[in-house]
Amino acid sequence: MADSQQWKRFTTPRNLHVGETLFKEGDPGREMFIVTSGQVMITKETPEGDPLVLGYRGAGEFIGEIALISDSPRTATVVAVKPTQMLVISHEEFWRRLRSDEDFRQVVMNTLIGRLLSA
């Protein structure tokens, strides 16, 4: 992914402590996150109510873009498993960048394609 310095002009920083929940499955999706350091765990609740670990995201990876693209609630829960720093991009800025910034659009598309291929 591109250098995080490039993203700072249209994002705000956010820090998570170990065990802190970023968002829960079913929450409204108003922001996307770019992890700059640390690690988060992504889980989905099974029909029995147990958490199923879907994966982990670390530095340079996006979280939450699916809810923004599909205009739907969060599809999973995200919890910090290491102290984590991230950049937050609002729904409005995400769509502004997607429409106007070829590099941003390419990074988002590559991320989505990579996740589809690894599923």
DSSP file with accessible surface (Angstrom, degrees, kcal/mol):
  #  RESIDUE AA STRUCTURE BP1 BP2  ACC     N-H-->O    O-->H-N    N-H-->O    O-->H-N    TCO  KAPPA ALPHA  PHI   PSI    X-CA   Y-CA   Z-CA
    1    1 A M              0   0   98      0, 0.0     3,-0.1     0, 0.0    60,-0.1   0.000 360.0 360.0 360.0 159.9    0.0    0.0    0.0
    2    2 A A        -     0   0   33      1,-0.2     5,-0.1   101,-0.1    58,-0.0  -0.126 360.0 -74.4 -63.3 160.2    1.0    3.6   -0.5
    3    3 A D    >>  -     0   0  104      1,-0.2     3,-1.4     3,-0.1     4,-0.7  -0.288  38.3-130.2 -56.8 133.5    3.0    5.4    2.2
    4    4 A S  H 3> S+     0   0   34      1,-0.3     4,-1.2     2,-0.2     3,-0.5   0.759 104.2  70.2 -62.6 -22.8    0.8    6.3    5.2
    5    5 A Q  H 34 S+     0   0  116      1,-0.2     4,-0.5     2,-0.2     3,-0.4   0.881  94.3  56.2 -59.5 -37.0    2.1    9.9    5.0
    6    6 A Q  H <4 S+     0   0   59     -3,-1.4     3,-0.5     1,-0.2    -1,-0.2   0.845 107.4  48.5 -62.7 -33.0    0.2   10.3    1.7
    7    7 A W  H >< S+     0   0    2     -4,-0.7     3,-1.7    -3,-0.5     4,-0.3   0.716  90.0  81.4 -82.1 -20.6   -3.1    9.3    3.5
    8    8 A K  G >< S+     0   0  101     -4,-1.2     3,-0.8    -3,-0.4    -1,-0.2   0.763  78.9  68.1 -62.4 -24.6   -2.7   11.7    6.5
    9    9 A R  G 3  S+     0   0  157     -3,-0.5    -1,-0.3    -4,-0.5    -2,-0.1   0.726 114.5  26.2 -71.4 -18.0   -4.0   14.7    4.6
   10   10 A F  G <  S+     0   0   23     -3,-1.7    80,-0.4    -4,-0.1     2,-0.3   0.154 115.7  66.9-130.5  23.1   -7.5   13.2    4.4
   11   11 A T    <   -     0   0   18     -3,-0.8    78,-0.2    -4,-0.3    76,-0.0  -0.849  65.5-134.9-131.5 170.0   -7.7   10.9    7.4
   12   12 A T  E     -A   88   0A  87     76,-1.8    76,-3.2    -2,-0.3     2,-0.1  -0.959  28.7-112.9-124.0 146.9   -7.6   11.2   11.2
   13   13 A P  E     -A   87   0A 106      0, 0.0     2,-0.3     0, 0.0    74,-0.2  -0.421  31.3-178.0 -77.7 153.6   -5.5    9.0   13.5
   14   14 A R  E     -A   86   0A  81     72,-2.3    72,-2.6    -2,-0.1     2,-0.4  -0.976   9.7-156.6-149.0 139.9   -7.0    6.4   15.9
   15   15 A N  E     -A   85   0A  96     -2,-0.3     2,-0.4    70,-0.2    70,-0.2  -0.932   4.5-162.0-118.3 143.3   -5.3    4.2   18.4
   16   16 A L  E     -A   84   0A   4     68,-3.0    68,-2.4    -2,-0.4     2,-0.2  -0.969  10.7-141.1-123.2 140.1   -6.6    0.9   19.9
   17   17 A H    >   -     0   0  141     -2,-0.4     3,-2.5    66,-0.2    63,-0.3  -0.591  46.2 -76.6 -89.2 158.8   -5.4   -0.9   23.0
   18   18 A V  T 3  S+     0   0   92      1,-0.3    63,-0.2    -2,-0.2    -1,-0.1  -0.305 122.5  18.0 -55.2 131.1   -5.2   -4.7   23.2
   19   19 A G  T 3  S+     0   0   51     61,-3.1     2,-0.3     1,-0.3    -1,-0.3   0.285  91.9 134.1  88.2  -9.5   -8.7   -6.1   23.5
   20   20 A E    <   -     0   0   64     -3,-2.5    60,-2.5    60,-0.1     2,-0.5  -0.548  53.6-130.5 -77.3 136.2  -10.4   -2.9   22.4
   21   21 A T  E     -D   79   0B  55     -2,-0.3    58,-0.3    58,-0.2     3,-0.1  -0.737  16.7-169.2 -89.5 128.4  -13.2   -3.4   19.8
   22   22 A L  E    S-     0   0B  15     56,-2.8     2,-0.3    -2,-0.5    -1,-0.2   0.918  72.7 -26.6 -78.7 -50.0  -13.1   -1.2   16.7
   23   23 A F  E     -D   78   0B  18     55,-1.0    55,-2.4     4,-0.0    -1,-0.4  -0.971  62.4-124.3-159.0 162.6  -16.6   -2.2   15.6
   24   24 A K    >   -     0   0  122     -2,-0.3     3,-2.6    53,-0.2    50,-0.3  -0.837  39.2 -88.0-112.6 151.9  -19.0   -5.1   16.0
   25   25 A E  T 3  S+     0   0   65     -2,-0.3    50,-0.2     1,-0.3    52,-0.1  -0.291 117.4  26.6 -52.5 130.1  -20.8   -7.1   13.4
   26   26 A G  T 3  S+     0   0   48     48,-2.6    -1,-0.3     1,-0.3    49,-0.1   0.191  89.3 129.4  96.8 -17.6  -24.1   -5.4   12.5
   27   27 A D  S <  S-     0   0   62     -3,-2.6    47,-3.6    49,-0.2    -1,-0.3  -0.341  70.9 -93.5 -63.9 153.6  -22.8   -1.9   13.4
   28   28 A P        -     0   0   70      0, 0.0     2,-0.9     0, 0.0    -1,-0.1  -0.391  35.1-127.1 -65.7 146.1  -23.4    0.8   10.8
   29   29 A G        +     0   0   13     43,-0.3    42,-0.1    38,-0.2     3,-0.1  -0.821  50.2 144.6 -99.6  98.3  -20.4    1.3    8.5
   30   30 A R        +     0   0  169     -2,-0.9    61,-1.7     1,-0.1     2,-0.3   0.489  62.3  32.6-108.7  -9.2  -19.5    5.0    8.5
   31   31 A E  E     -B   90   0A  74     59,-0.2     2,-0.3    60,-0.1    59,-0.2  -0.973  59.9-141.6-146.2 158.5  -15.7    4.8    8.2
   32   32 A M  E     -B   89   0A   0     57,-2.6    57,-2.9    -2,-0.3     2,-0.4  -0.892  22.6-146.3-116.9 153.9  -12.9    2.8    6.7
   33   33 A F  E     -BC  88  63A   2     30,-3.1    30,-2.5    -2,-0.3     2,-0.5  -0.944   9.4-158.6-126.2 142.9   -9.6    2.1    8.5
   34   34 A I  E     -BC  87  62A   0     53,-2.6    53,-2.5    -2,-0.4     2,-0.4  -0.980  22.6-136.7-118.7 114.9   -6.0    1.8    7.4
   35   35 A V  E     +B   86   0A   0     26,-2.7    25,-3.5    -2,-0.5    26,-0.3  -0.578  25.5 175.1 -72.9 127.0   -3.8   -0.1    9.9
   36   36 A T  E     -     0   0A  43     49,-2.8     2,-0.3     1,-0.4    50,-0.2   0.684  69.0  -5.4-104.2 -25.4   -0.4    1.7   10.2
   37   37 A S  E    S+B   85   0A  45     48,-1.8    48,-2.0    21,-0.1    -1,-0.4  -0.969 105.2  32.0-161.2 157.3    1.0   -0.5   13.0
   38   38 A G  S    S-     0   0   28     -2,-0.3    21,-0.6    46,-0.2     2,-0.3  -0.526  75.6 -88.2  94.5-161.7   -0.2   -3.3   15.3
   39   39 A Q  E     -E   58   0B  57     43,-0.4    42,-2.3    -2,-0.2    43,-1.5  -0.987  25.6-162.3-156.3 142.1   -2.7   -6.1   14.5
   40   40 A V  E     -EF  57  80B   0     17,-2.4    17,-2.1    -2,-0.3     2,-0.4  -0.899  16.0-134.8-123.5 154.6   -6.4   -6.7   14.7
   41   41 A M  E     -EF  56  79B  42     38,-3.4    38,-2.2    -2,-0.3     2,-0.5  -0.909  12.7-148.7-108.5 138.6   -8.5   -9.8   14.6
   42   42 A I  E     +EF  55  78B  20     13,-3.1    12,-3.1    -2,-0.4    13,-1.3  -0.924  22.7 174.8-110.7 125.2  -11.6  -10.2   12.5
   43   43 A T  E     -EF  53  77B  15     34,-2.9    34,-3.3    -2,-0.5     2,-0.4  -0.914  18.8-158.9-129.6 157.0  -14.4  -12.5   13.8
   44   44 A K  E     -E   52   0B  80      8,-2.1     8,-2.6    -2,-0.3     2,-0.3  -0.986  29.1-113.7-131.4 142.5  -17.9  -13.4   12.8
   45   45 A E  E     -E   51   0B 128     -2,-0.4     5,-0.0     6,-0.2    -2,-0.0  -0.602  27.8-137.9 -79.2 132.5  -20.5  -14.9   15.1
   46   46 A T    >   -     0   0   31      4,-3.2     3,-2.4    -2,-0.3    -1,-0.0  -0.366  32.5 -99.2 -78.1 166.5  -21.5  -18.5   14.4
   47   47 A P  T 3  S+     0   0  131      0, 0.0    -1,-0.1     0, 0.0    -2,-0.0   0.807 127.2  57.2 -56.9 -25.0  -25.2  -19.5   14.6
   48   48 A E  T 3  S-     0   0  145      2,-0.1    -3,-0.0     1,-0.0    -2,-0.0   0.501 122.4-108.4 -83.0  -5.1  -24.4  -20.9   18.0
   49   49 A G  S <  S+     0   0   36     -3,-2.4    -4,-0.0     1,-0.3    -1,-0.0   0.532  76.3 131.9  92.0   5.9  -23.1  -17.5   19.1
   50   50 A D        -     0   0   97      1,-0.1    -4,-3.2    -5,-0.0    -1,-0.3  -0.672  61.8-109.4 -90.8 147.9  -19.5  -18.4   19.2
   51   51 A P  E     -E   45   0B  97      0, 0.0     2,-0.5     0, 0.0    -6,-0.2  -0.563  26.8-159.2 -77.0 135.1  -16.8  -16.2   17.6
   52   52 A L  E     -E   44   0B  95     -8,-2.6    -8,-2.1    -2,-0.3     2,-0.5  -0.977  18.5-130.2-112.5 120.6  -15.2  -17.6   14.4
   53   53 A V  E     +E   43   0B  70     -2,-0.5   -10,-0.3   -10,-0.2     3,-0.1  -0.611  26.5 178.4 -75.0 120.8  -11.8  -16.1   13.6
   54   54 A L  E     -     0   0B  98    -12,-3.1     2,-0.3    -2,-0.5   -11,-0.2   0.707  55.1 -69.5 -91.6 -27.4  -11.8  -15.0    9.9
   55   55 A G  E     -E   42   0B  16    -13,-1.3   -13,-3.1     2,-0.0    -1,-0.3  -0.974  43.9 -89.4 163.2-172.0   -8.3  -13.5    9.9
   56   56 A Y  E     -E   41   0B 110     -2,-0.3     2,-0.4   -15,-0.2   -15,-0.2  -0.943  22.6-154.8-132.2 150.5   -6.0  -10.8   11.0
   57   57 A R  E     +E   40   0B  50    -17,-2.1   -17,-2.4    -2,-0.3     2,-0.2  -0.985  18.4 170.9-127.7 142.2   -5.0   -7.5    9.5
   58   58 A G  E >   -E   39   0B  13     -2,-0.4     3,-2.0     1,-0.2   -23,-0.3  -0.556  44.9 -20.5-132.2-163.0   -1.8   -5.6   10.1
   59   59 A A  T 3  S+     0   0   67    -21,-0.6   -23,-0.2     1,-0.3    -1,-0.2  -0.095 125.0  16.9 -52.0 132.1    0.2   -2.6    8.9
   60   60 A G  T 3  S+     0   0   32    -25,-3.5     2,-0.3     1,-0.3    -1,-0.3   0.389  98.9 118.2  88.7  -0.9   -0.8   -1.4    5.4
   61   61 A E    <   -     0   0   79     -3,-2.0   -26,-2.7   -26,-0.3    -1,-0.3  -0.733  58.2-126.5-105.7 151.2   -4.1   -3.2    5.3
   62   62 A F  E     -C   34   0A   1     -2,-0.3     2,-0.4   -28,-0.2   -28,-0.2  -0.598  19.6-170.6 -88.3 151.7   -7.7   -1.8    5.0
   63   63 A I  E     +C   33   0A   5    -30,-2.5   -30,-3.1    -2,-0.2    15,-0.0  -0.995  65.7  17.5-139.1 135.0  -10.5   -2.6    7.3
   64   64 A G  S  > S+     0   0   13     -2,-0.4     4,-1.1   -32,-0.2     3,-0.2   0.470  74.8 122.6  92.7   3.9  -14.2   -1.7    6.8
   65   65 A E  H  >  +     0   0    1      1,-0.2     4,-2.7     2,-0.2     5,-0.3   0.834  67.3  64.7 -70.6 -27.1  -14.3   -0.9    3.1
   66   66 A I  H  > S+     0   0   74      1,-0.2     4,-2.8     2,-0.2     5,-0.2   0.926 100.7  49.6 -63.0 -43.5  -17.0   -3.6    2.4
   67   67 A A  H  >>S+     0   0    3     -3,-0.2     5,-1.3     1,-0.2     4,-0.9   0.876 113.3  47.5 -63.5 -35.4  -19.6   -1.7    4.5
   68   68 A L  H  <5S+     0   0    0     -4,-1.1    -2,-0.2     2,-0.2    -1,-0.2   0.918 114.7  44.6 -72.4 -42.3  -18.8    1.5    2.7
   69   69 A I  H  <5S+     0   0   64     -4,-2.7    -2,-0.2     1,-0.2    -3,-0.2   0.916 123.0  35.8 -67.7 -42.2  -18.9    0.0   -0.8
   70   70 A S  H  <5S-     0   0   62     -4,-2.8    -1,-0.2    -5,-0.3    -2,-0.2   0.521  99.5-132.3 -90.5  -5.0  -22.1   -2.0   -0.1
   71   71 A D  T  <5 +     0   0  132     -4,-0.9    -3,-0.2    -5,-0.2    -4,-0.1   0.933  66.6 122.0  51.0  49.6  -23.7    0.7    2.1
   72   72 A S      < -     0   0   40     -5,-1.3   -43,-0.3    -6,-0.2    -1,-0.2  -0.852  68.9 -78.0-133.9 169.4  -24.5   -2.1    4.6
   73   73 A P        -     0   0   74      0, 0.0   -46,-0.1     0, 0.0    -1,-0.1  -0.183  66.7 -73.2 -64.8 164.3  -23.9   -2.9    8.3
   74   74 A R        -     0   0   11    -47,-3.6   -48,-2.6   -50,-0.3     3,-0.0  -0.299  36.8-152.0 -58.2 136.9  -20.5   -4.3    9.3
   75   75 A T  S    S+     0   0   69    -50,-0.2     2,-0.3    -3,-0.1   -50,-0.1   0.512  72.5  13.2 -91.5  -7.1  -20.1   -7.9    8.3
   76   76 A A  S    S-     0   0    7    -52,-0.1     2,-0.4   -32,-0.1   -32,-0.2  -0.948  76.9-102.3-156.3 172.4  -17.7   -8.8   11.2
   77   77 A T  E     - F   0  43B  28    -34,-3.3   -34,-2.9    -2,-0.3     2,-0.4  -0.852  28.5-156.2-104.4 141.3  -16.3   -7.7   14.5
   78   78 A V  E     +DF  23  42B   2    -55,-2.4   -56,-2.8    -2,-0.4   -55,-1.0  -0.983  14.4 175.0-124.5 126.9  -12.8   -6.3   14.7
   79   79 A V  E     -DF  21  41B  28    -38,-2.2   -38,-3.4    -2,-0.4     2,-0.3  -0.987  33.2-114.1-131.7 138.5  -10.7   -6.3   17.9
   80   80 A A  E     + F   0  40B   2    -60,-2.5   -61,-3.1    -2,-0.4   -40,-0.3  -0.539  26.9 178.1 -71.7 130.0   -7.1   -5.2   18.5
   81   81 A V  S    S+     0   0   49    -42,-2.3   -41,-0.2    -2,-0.3    -1,-0.1   0.477  77.2  25.2-107.1  -9.2   -4.8   -8.1   19.4
   82   82 A K  S    S-     0   0  110    -43,-1.5   -43,-0.4   -65,-0.1    -1,-0.2  -0.946 110.4 -75.4-139.0 158.4   -1.8   -5.8   19.6
   83   83 A P        -     0   0   96      0, 0.0     2,-0.4     0, 0.0   -66,-0.2  -0.412  64.4-160.9 -54.4 129.2   -1.6   -2.1   20.3
   84   84 A T  E     -A   16   0A   2    -68,-2.4   -68,-3.0   -46,-0.2     2,-0.4  -0.968  22.7-166.1-129.1 134.6   -2.8   -0.7   17.0
   85   85 A Q  E     +AB  15  37A 101    -48,-2.0   -49,-2.8    -2,-0.4   -48,-1.8  -0.931  22.3 166.1-112.7 141.9   -2.5    2.6   15.2
   86   86 A M  E     -AB  14  35A   2    -72,-2.6   -72,-2.3    -2,-0.4     2,-0.4  -0.952  34.3-121.8-148.1 165.8   -4.7    3.4   12.3
   87   87 A L  E     -AB  13  34A   7    -53,-2.5   -53,-2.6    -2,-0.3     2,-0.5  -0.923  26.4-145.5-110.1 139.3   -5.9    6.1   10.0
   88   88 A V  E     -AB  12  33A  10    -76,-3.2   -76,-1.8    -2,-0.4     2,-0.5  -0.902  11.0-168.4-110.5 130.4   -9.7    6.7    9.7
   89   89 A I  E     - B   0  32A   0    -57,-2.9   -57,-2.6    -2,-0.5   -78,-0.1  -0.975  21.6-127.5-118.7 129.3  -11.3    7.8    6.5
   90   90 A S  E  >  - B   0  31A  46     -2,-0.5     4,-2.9   -80,-0.4   -59,-0.2  -0.248  23.2-109.7 -71.4 161.2  -14.9    8.9    6.5
   91   91 A H  H  > S+     0   0   50    -61,-1.7     4,-2.1     1,-0.2     5,-0.2   0.924 119.8  48.6 -53.8 -47.0  -17.6    7.5    4.2
   92   92 A E  H  > S+     0   0  119      1,-0.2     4,-2.2   -62,-0.2    -1,-0.2   0.921 113.2  45.5 -64.6 -44.8  -17.8   10.8    2.3
   93   93 A E  H  > S+     0   0   28      2,-0.2     4,-2.9     1,-0.2     5,-0.3   0.878 108.8  57.4 -68.9 -35.8  -14.0   11.1    1.9
   94   94 A F  H  X S+     0   0    0     -4,-2.9     4,-2.6     1,-0.2    -2,-0.2   0.955 111.4  41.7 -56.5 -50.4  -13.8    7.4    0.8
   95   95 A W  H  X S+     0   0   63     -4,-2.1     4,-2.1     2,-0.2    -2,-0.2   0.883 112.9  53.5 -69.6 -35.5  -16.2    8.0   -2.0
   96   96 A R  H  X S+     0   0  129     -4,-2.2     4,-1.8    -5,-0.2    -1,-0.2   0.948 113.8  43.1 -61.2 -46.5  -14.6   11.3   -3.0
   97   97 A R  H  X S+     0   0   44     -4,-2.9     4,-2.7     1,-0.2     8,-0.4   0.888 110.7  55.0 -66.6 -40.4  -11.2    9.6   -3.2
   98   98 A L  H  < S+     0   0   25     -4,-2.6    -1,-0.2    -5,-0.3    -2,-0.2   0.895 113.9  41.8 -61.8 -37.5  -12.6    6.5   -5.0
   99   99 A R  H  < S+     0   0  178     -4,-2.1    -1,-0.2    -5,-0.2    -2,-0.2   0.828 128.5  26.4 -76.3 -33.3  -14.1    8.8   -7.7
  100  100 A S  H  < S+     0   0   82     -4,-1.8     2,-0.7    -5,-0.2    -2,-0.2   0.623 105.8  70.0-111.6 -14.8  -11.2   11.2   -8.1
  101  101 A D     X  -     0   0   22     -4,-2.7     4,-2.6    -5,-0.2     5,-0.2  -0.877  51.4-169.4-117.6 104.7   -7.9    9.4   -7.1
  102  102 A E  H  > S+     0   0  103     -2,-0.7     4,-2.5     1,-0.2     5,-0.2   0.882  89.8  51.9 -58.8 -41.1   -6.7    6.7   -9.5
  103  103 A D  H  > S+     0   0  109      2,-0.2     4,-2.3     1,-0.2    -1,-0.2   0.930 111.2  46.9 -62.9 -44.3   -4.1    5.4   -7.0
  104  104 A F  H  > S+     0   0    0      2,-0.2     4,-2.6     1,-0.2     5,-0.2   0.943 112.0  50.8 -61.9 -46.4   -6.6    5.1   -4.2
  105  105 A R  H  X S+     0   0   77     -4,-2.6     4,-2.6    -8,-0.4    -2,-0.2   0.916 110.5  49.7 -58.6 -42.5   -9.1    3.3   -6.5
  106  106 A Q  H  X S+     0   0   89     -4,-2.5     4,-2.8     2,-0.2    -1,-0.2   0.913 110.2  49.6 -66.0 -41.1   -6.4    0.9   -7.6
  107  107 A V  H  X S+     0   0   29     -4,-2.3     4,-2.3     2,-0.2    -1,-0.2   0.929 112.5  47.8 -64.1 -43.3   -5.4    0.1   -4.0
  108  108 A V  H  X S+     0   0    1     -4,-2.6     4,-2.5     2,-0.2    -2,-0.2   0.949 113.6  47.3 -63.4 -45.6   -9.0   -0.5   -3.0
  109  109 A M  H  X S+     0   0   91     -4,-2.6     4,-2.8     1,-0.2     5,-0.2   0.925 111.9  49.7 -63.0 -44.4   -9.6   -2.8   -6.1
  110  110 A N  H  X S+     0   0   88     -4,-2.8     4,-2.6     1,-0.2    -1,-0.2   0.888 110.6  51.3 -61.6 -38.6   -6.4   -4.8   -5.4
  111  111 A T  H  X S+     0   0   33     -4,-2.3     4,-2.1    -5,-0.2    -2,-0.2   0.945 112.3  45.2 -62.9 -47.7   -7.4   -5.2   -1.8
  112  112 A L  H  X S+     0   0   41     -4,-2.5     4,-2.2     2,-0.2    -2,-0.2   0.925 114.1  48.6 -64.1 -43.0  -10.8   -6.5   -2.7
  113  113 A I  H  X S+     0   0   81     -4,-2.8     4,-2.6     1,-0.2     5,-0.2   0.930 110.1  52.2 -63.4 -44.1   -9.5   -8.8   -5.4
  114  114 A G  H  X S+     0   0   36     -4,-2.6     4,-1.6    -5,-0.2    -1,-0.2   0.903 110.0  48.5 -59.1 -39.5   -6.8  -10.2   -3.1
  115  115 A R  H  X S+     0   0   48     -4,-2.1     4,-0.7     2,-0.2    -1,-0.2   0.894 111.1  50.1 -70.1 -38.1   -9.5  -11.0   -0.5
  116  116 A L  H >< S+     0   0  135     -4,-2.2     3,-0.7     1,-0.2    -2,-0.2   0.923 111.5  48.5 -63.4 -43.6  -11.7  -12.7   -3.0
  117  117 A L  H 3< S+     0   0  145     -4,-2.6    -1,-0.2     1,-0.2    -2,-0.2   0.803 113.6  46.5 -68.7 -27.7   -8.8  -14.8   -4.3
  118  118 A S  H 3<        0   0  100     -4,-1.6    -1,-0.2    -5,-0.2    -2,-0.2   0.512 360.0 360.0 -92.2  -4.3   -7.8  -15.9   -0.8
  119  119 A A    <<        0   0  118     -3,-0.7    -3,-0.0    -4,-0.7    -4,-0.0  -0.307 360.0 360.0 -74.5 360.0  -11.3  -16.7    0.4
